[in-house]
Amino acid sequence: MNRVRLVHSGEAVPTLLLDKGWLDRLVTGELERYDPAAARSRLPAEVAPAGGPATDLAPAARLLVARSLRTRHIERSAADPAATFLDEIRLHVGLVLDLALIRGEPFRPARRRPEIAAFLAAVVGADDLAAAAYAPEAPPRAVARALRQAEAALRAELYPPGDPVYGLPLHPGHVAVQRRRLCRIVMGHHRSGRLDEAALARHRDYALRESALLVEALAGLLVAAGPADERAAAVRQRQLARLALPRPWLKEARRGLAAPRAPGELAEAAPETVRPFLVEQLLLGVLRARLAGEGAARYVEEFAAAARLDPATLAAAQIEAAAQHGDHQVWFEAIDEDGPSSWQAIADEWDHAADQIVERVSTAVTQNFGAIVTEIRQTGELGALLAKAAAGTRLSADEKRKVRTQLLDLAKAVPALAIFAAPGGLLLLPLLAKLLPFNVLPSAWDRVGPGKERPALPAGDTPKPPKKAAG
């Protein structure tokens, strides 16, 4: 087998090049190890298998896509890019299997394999090969051809994982676009019992539009943070090749990269169903590119305002961006009191319970957003200390005591927030620290000068939980 030496974190790491047939073997392996009973037990209660043709898979698809994108592990050693890439594809396959389980379909590997081949081929635009593999009693060669085409395209688009130095923080959004498209294809299959050519075309155009808008939004974000030199501009142009956009969409993406529209204009141009996704990716882009300046913060703020997201939806986007970034380690190191042993226990618990933690925070915050902002403003010092810890600055013993005391007071005012003050509540605080306007999305009241009034913020009301876009 071929080997290549890759430099990762300053150290040479031997990595096997992905050889032909890896996708076929991956799908076979996932089917062999898939246990419907175990899969059912790990599904969240709100998307537990319902069964039958009337089951609406859209809520489950939204939640499963969100879960698949989150970073669960806090401590990361030098990762093998090939292993990371294969894990991303396994999550593609897992979505297909879990949605069939939720729909109540019996687990028949012999049928599920050609379906997976067809869905993955459709995700990369090989609709003819997808249709051939999907057909009843499809010959093995049709399934193999669909898998080979999907294999080549997925490798070209997603391997190696991540983004180049000076590039757009694009990779997580591109993976998300693929998974959202995959879910729409799978839901269409479960609704109609077939792969409809017109529906596949609609899913393709929707995903291509998402990709072009994502490129332009991230380009605008980086322009707002500071001008790009020729080297950065060239790197970002080369990134577009990995998206495999057809010529008209590639032209659109290049235009958006070279001259992105103002954030308000771009938000108005984006479909309403895509706006929450773009805000989430902008927030994630700020974290991944470490954009600490005023320009990037203002860009996200103006985009979110023009997108007209309600406070709960915006909070949900902030939660998911923080969870996907996975930078909780610096927060725990800042607030941990008992040294490495305590830190490791917290890290292990976070890795084990990440999804439940994220969803508990999401429910508590999105349903009590106005009250939380009001109470945080009134405590004053708590907000500053959370922001300090979120930036990775270690808190003093006195500051940690203040955090705990003020969290208890906050829980008395907003009972849903008792989860933050309860034993183990430190696990939840990284997400809370990312949610508040003084941190992820600085607003006008964060930047007021001496003697100026802070604009009013939502207070007292309880927004309804957010309605996210399908897929």
C-alpha positions in Angstrom: 0.0 0.0 0.0 1.1 3.6 -0.6 2.1 5.7 2.4 2.5 9.4 2.7 4.1 11.5 5.4 1.8 14.3 6.5 2.8 17.1 8.9 0.3 17.6 11.7 0.8 19.7 14.7 4.5 20.0 13.9 5.0 16.2 13.8 5.2 13.8 10.9 2.4 11.3 11.0 2.4 8.2 8.7 -1.0 7.9 7.0 -2.3 5.3 4.6 -3.6 6.8 1.3 -7.2 5.9 0.8 -7.2 3.1 -1.9 -10.0 2.1 -4.2 -12.9 0.2 -2.6 -12.8 1.9 0.8 -16.4 3.1 0.6 -17.7 -0.3 -0.3 -15.9 -1.8 2.7 -17.0 1.0 5.0 -20.7 0.5 4.1 -20.3 -3.2 4.5 -18.7 -2.7 7.9 -21.4 -0.3 9.1 -24.2 -2.7 8.0 -22.5 -5.6 9.8 -22.1 -3.7 13.1 -25.4 -1.8 13.0 -27.6 -3.0 15.9 -31.2 -1.7 15.6 -31.9 -2.2 19.4 -28.7 -0.4 20.4 -29.4 2.4 17.9 -32.9 2.8 19.2 -31.7 3.1 22.7 -29.4 6.0 21.9 -31.9 8.0 19.9 -33.3 11.0 21.8 -36.8 10.5 23.1 -38.3 13.2 20.9 -37.4 11.3 17.8 -38.0 7.8 19.0 -39.2 5.3 16.3 -42.8 6.0 15.5 -43.2 3.8 12.4 -45.6 4.0 9.5 -45.9 6.1 6.4 -47.3 9.1 8.4 -44.1 9.5 10.4 -42.7 13.0 9.8 -38.9 12.5 9.6 -38.0 16.2 9.3 -37.7 16.9 13.1 -35.6 13.8 13.5 -33.4 14.7 10.5 -32.8 18.2 11.9 -31.7 16.8 15.3 -29.6 13.9 13.9 -27.8 16.3 11.5 -27.1 18.7 14.4 -25.8 15.8 16.6 -23.6 14.5 13.8 -21.8 17.8 13.4 -21.0 18.4 17.1 -17.5 17.9 18.5 -17.8 15.5 21.4 -14.1 15.0 22.4 -12.3 17.7 24.4 -8.8 16.4 24.3 -7.5 15.6 20.8 -4.2 14.0 20.0 -2.6 14.4 16.6 -5.4 13.0 14.4 -5.0 10.8 11.4 -6.7 12.8 8.6 -7.8 9.6 6.9 -9.5 8.3 10.1 -11.2 11.7 10.6 -12.4 11.6 7.0 -13.7 8.1 7.3 -15.6 9.0 10.5 -17.3 11.8 8.6 -18.5 9.3 5.9 -19.6 6.9 8.6 -21.8 9.6 10.0 -23.3 10.0 6.5 -24.2 6.3 6.5 -25.4 6.4 10.1 -28.0 9.1 9.2 -29.5 6.8 6.5 -29.7 3.9 8.9 -31.2 5.8 11.8 -33.8 7.5 9.7 -35.0 4.1 8.4 -35.2 2.9 12.0 -37.2 5.9 13.0 -39.5 5.4 10.1 -40.1 1.8 11.3 -38.6 0.0 8.4 -37.2 -3.5 9.2 -33.4 -3.7 9.1 -32.6 -5.7 6.0 -28.9 -5.2 5.1 -29.3 -6.7 1.6 -31.8 -3.9 0.7 -30.2 -1.2 2.8 -26.8 -1.5 1.0 -28.1 -0.5 -2.5 -30.2 2.2 -0.9 -27.1 3.7 0.8 -25.2 3.4 -2.5 -28.0 5.2 -4.3 -28.3 8.0 -1.7 -24.6 8.7 -1.6 -24.4 8.8 -5.4 -27.3 11.2 -5.4 -25.5 13.4 -2.8 -22.6 13.9 -5.2 -24.8 14.5 -8.2 -24.6 11.1 -9.9 -28.4 10.8 -10.3 -28.3 8.3 -13.1 -26.1 5.9 -11.2 -28.2 6.5 -8.1 -31.4 5.5 -10.0 -29.7 2.3 -11.4 -28.5 1.2 -7.9 -31.9 2.0 -6.3 -33.9 0.0 -8.8 -35.6 -3.2 -7.4 -33.3 -6.2 -7.8 -30.5 -3.9 -9.0 -27.5 -5.9 -10.3 -24.4 -5.8 -8.1 -22.5 -4.0 -10.8 -25.0 -1.1 -10.6 -24.5 -0.8 -6.8 -20.7 -1.1 -7.2 -20.7 1.7 -9.9 -22.7 4.0 -7.6 -20.3 3.4 -4.7 -17.3 4.0 -6.9 -18.6 7.3 -8.1 -19.6 8.4 -4.6 -16.2 7.3 -3.3 -14.3 9.4 -5.8 -16.4 12.4 -5.3 -16.5 12.3 -1.5 -12.7 11.9 -1.4 -12.2 14.8 -3.7 -14.6 17.1 -1.7 -13.8 16.1 1.9 -10.3 14.7 2.0 -8.2 15.8 3.7 -10.7 17.2 6.3 -10.4 20.8 7.4 -9.3 23.9 5.7 -6.0 25.2 4.5 -4.0 28.0 6.2 -5.4 31.4 4.9 -8.5 29.6 3.7 -12.2 30.2 4.4 -13.5 28.2 7.5 -15.5 26.3 5.0 -15.2 22.5 5.7 -17.8 22.2 8.5 -20.4 24.0 6.5 -19.7 21.9 3.4 -20.1 18.7 5.5 -23.4 20.1 6.9 -24.7 21.0 3.4 -24.0 17.4 2.3 -25.8 15.9 5.3 -28.7 18.2 4.9 -29.0 17.2 1.2 -28.6 13.5 2.2 -31.5 13.8 4.6 -33.8 15.5 2.1 -33.0 12.6 -0.4 -33.7 10.0 2.3 -36.9 11.7 3.4 -38.1 11.8 -0.2 -37.5 8.1 -0.5 -39.5 7.3 2.6 -42.4 9.5 1.5 -42.7 8.2 -2.0 -40.9 4.9 -2.1 -38.7 6.0 -5.0 -36.0 8.4 -6.1 -37.8 11.0 -8.0 -35.7 12.7 -10.7 -37.4 16.1 -10.3 -37.0 15.9 -6.5 -33.3 15.1 -6.8 -32.9 18.1 -9.0 -34.6 20.3 -6.5 -32.4 18.9 -3.7 -29.3 19.5 -5.8 -30.2 23.1 -6.6 -31.0 23.9 -3.0 -27.7 22.5 -1.8 -25.8 24.3 -4.5 -27.4 27.6 -3.5 -26.5 26.9 0.1 -22.9 26.3 -0.9 -22.7 29.5 -2.9 -24.2 31.6 -0.1 -22.0 30.0 2.4 -18.9 30.9 0.4 -20.0 34.5 0.1 -21.0 34.8 3.8 -17.6 33.5 5.0 -15.8 35.6 2.4 -17.6 38.7 3.7 -16.8 37.7 7.3 -13.0 37.5 6.6 -13.1 40.7 4.6 -14.7 42.4 7.5 -12.0 41.1 9.8 -9.2 42.4 7.5 -8.1 42.5 3.9 -6.7 39.4 2.3 -3.3 39.4 0.6 -2.6 37.7 -2.7 -1.7 34.4 -1.1 -4.9 34.2 0.9 -7.0 35.1 -2.1 -5.3 32.4 -4.2 -5.9 29.8 -1.4 -9.6 30.7 -1.2 -10.1 30.5 -4.9 -8.6 27.0 -4.9 -10.9 26.0 -2.1 -13.9 26.4 -4.4 -12.6 23.5 -6.6 -13.3 21.1 -3.7 -17.0 22.0 -3.7 -17.5 20.4 -7.2 -19.9 23.2 -8.2 -21.3 23.2 -11.8 -20.1 26.0 -13.9 -23.0 28.5 -13.3 -22.8 28.0 -9.5 -19.0 28.1 -9.5 -19.2 31.4 -11.3 -21.6 32.7 -8.6 -19.4 31.4 -5.8 -16.3 33.1 -7.4 -18.2 36.4 -7.6 -19.2 36.1 -4.0 -15.7 35.3 -3.0 -14.2 38.2 -4.9 -16.8 40.8 -4.0 -19.1 39.7 -1.2 -22.2 41.7 -0.7 -22.8 43.6 2.4 -24.1 41.4 5.3 -27.6 42.9 5.3 -28.0 42.6 1.5 -26.8 39.0 1.6 -29.1 38.0 4.4 -32.1 39.5 2.5 -31.1 37.5 -0.6 -30.8 34.2 1.2 -34.0 32.1 1.5 -35.5 32.3 5.0 -34.9 28.5 5.5 -31.2 29.0 4.9 -30.6 32.0 7.1 -30.4 30.2 10.5 -27.8 27.9 8.9 -25.7 30.7 7.6 -25.8 32.5 11.0 -24.7 29.3 12.7 -21.8 29.0 10.2 -20.8 32.6 10.6 -20.6 32.1 14.4 -18.6 29.0 13.9 -16.4 30.7 11.4 -15.6 33.4 14.0 -14.5 30.7 16.4 -12.5 28.6 14.0 -10.7 31.5 12.4 -10.2 33.2 15.8 -11.6 36.5 14.7 -11.5 38.7 17.7 -11.8 42.1 16.1 -14.7 44.5 15.9 -15.2 44.1 12.2 -16.1 40.4 12.2 -18.4 40.8 15.2 -20.2 43.7 13.5 -20.5 41.6 10.3 -22.2 38.8 12.1 -24.4 41.2 14.0 -25.6 42.9 10.9 -26.2 39.7 9.1 -28.3 38.3 12.0 -30.3 41.5 12.3 -31.1 41.5 8.6 -32.0 37.8 8.7 -34.7 38.7 11.3 -34.0 35.7 13.5 -35.9 35.7 16.8 -33.9 35.6 20.0 -34.5 31.8 20.5 -33.4 30.9 17.0 -30.3 33.0 17.4 -29.5 31.4 20.7 -29.9 28.0 19.1 -27.5 28.9 16.4 -25.0 30.1 19.0 -25.4 26.8 20.9 -24.7 24.7 17.9 -21.7 26.8 16.8 -20.2 26.4 20.2 -20.8 22.7 20.3 -19.4 22.2 16.8 -16.3 24.2 17.6 -15.5 22.0 20.6 -13.2 24.6 22.3 -14.5 23.6 25.8 -11.1 22.6 26.9 -9.8 26.1 27.5 -13.0 26.9 29.5 -12.6 23.9 31.8 -8.9 24.6 32.3 -9.9 28.2 33.3 -12.4 27.2 35.9 -11.2 23.8 37.2 -10.1 23.9 40.8 -8.7 20.5 41.6 -6.0 20.0 38.9 -5.6 17.3 36.2 -7.6 14.6 38.0 -10.7 16.7 38.3 -10.2 18.1 34.7 -10.0 14.5 33.3 -13.2 13.5 35.0 -15.0 16.5 33.6 -13.6 15.8 30.1 -14.6 12.2 30.2 -18.1 13.1 31.3 -18.4 15.8 28.6 -17.4 13.3 25.9 -19.9 10.8 27.1 -22.9 13.1 27.5 -22.2 15.9 24.9 -25.5 15.6 23.1 -27.7 15.5 26.2 -25.7 18.4 27.6 -26.1 20.5 24.4 -29.8 19.7 24.2 -30.5 20.5 27.9 -28.8 23.9 27.5 -30.7 24.5 24.2 -34.0 23.9 25.9 -33.2 26.0 29.0 -31.8 28.9 27.1 -34.1 29.2 24.1 -37.2 29.0 26.2 -35.9 31.6 28.7 -33.7 33.8 26.6 -35.1 37.2 27.5 -35.1 36.5 31.2 -31.5 35.1 31.1 -30.2 38.3 29.3 -31.9 40.5 31.8 -30.6 38.6 34.8 -27.0 38.5 33.4 -27.1 42.2 32.8 -28.3 42.8 36.4 -25.6 40.6 37.9 -23.0 42.4 35.9 -19.9 40.6 37.2 -21.1 37.1 36.3 -21.1 38.0 32.6 -17.6 39.4 32.7 -16.3 36.4 34.6 -17.9 33.9 32.2 -16.5 35.8 29.2 -13.1 35.8 30.9 -13.2 32.0 31.4 -14.5 31.4 27.9 -11.5 33.1 26.6 -9.3 30.6 28.4 -8.1 32.9 31.2 -7.8 31.0 34.5 -10.1 32.4 37.2 -8.9 33.0 40.7 -10.4 31.1 43.6 -12.3 34.2 44.6 -13.7 34.6 41.1 -14.8 31.0 41.0 -16.7 31.4 44.2 -18.4 34.5 42.7 -19.4 32.5 39.6 -21.0 29.8 41.7 -22.8 32.2 44.0 -24.1 34.3 41.2 -25.2 31.2 39.3 -27.3 30.2 42.3 -28.9 33.6 42.3 -29.5 33.3 38.6 -31.2 29.9 39.1 -33.5 31.4 41.7 -34.6 34.1 39.2 -34.9 31.7 36.2 -35.6 28.2 37.6 -34.8 26.4 34.4 -31.2 27.5 34.9 -30.8 25.4 38.1 -29.0 22.9 35.8 -26.1 25.3 35.7 -25.8 25.6 39.5 -26.4 21.9 40.3 -23.5 19.5 40.9 -21.8 18.9 37.5 -23.2 22.2 36.2 -19.7 23.2 35.2 -20.2 20.9 32.2 -22.9 23.2 30.9 -21.1 26.5 31.4 -19.0 26.5 28.2 -22.2 26.7 26.2 -23.8 29.3 28.4 -20.6 31.4 28.1 -20.9 31.2 24.3 -24.5 32.3 24.2 -24.6 35.7 25.7 -24.5 38.9 23.6 -21.2 40.1 25.2 -19.4 37.0 23.8 -20.3 35.3 20.6 -22.5 38.0 19.1 -21.4 41.4 20.5 -24.3 43.9 20.2 -24.6 47.6 20.4 -25.0 47.5 24.2 -21.5 45.8 24.5 -19.8 48.7 22.7 -21.4 51.8 24.3 -19.0 54.4 25.4 -19.0 56.4 28.7 -22.1 58.3 29.4 -24.2 56.5 26.7 -27.4 54.6 27.2 -27.4 50.9 26.5 -30.2 49.9 24.1 -33.0 47.8 25.6 -32.7 44.1 25.2 -35.5 41.5 25.3 -36.7 41.0 28.9 -39.4 39.2 30.7 -41.0 37.4 27.8 -40.4 33.7 27.1 -39.8 33.1 23.4 -41.1 29.9 21.9 -38.6 27.2 21.0 -37.0 27.9 17.5 -38.3 26.5 14.3 -35.3 25.4 12.3 -35.2 24.9 8.6 -35.8 21.3 7.3 -32.8 19.2 6.6 
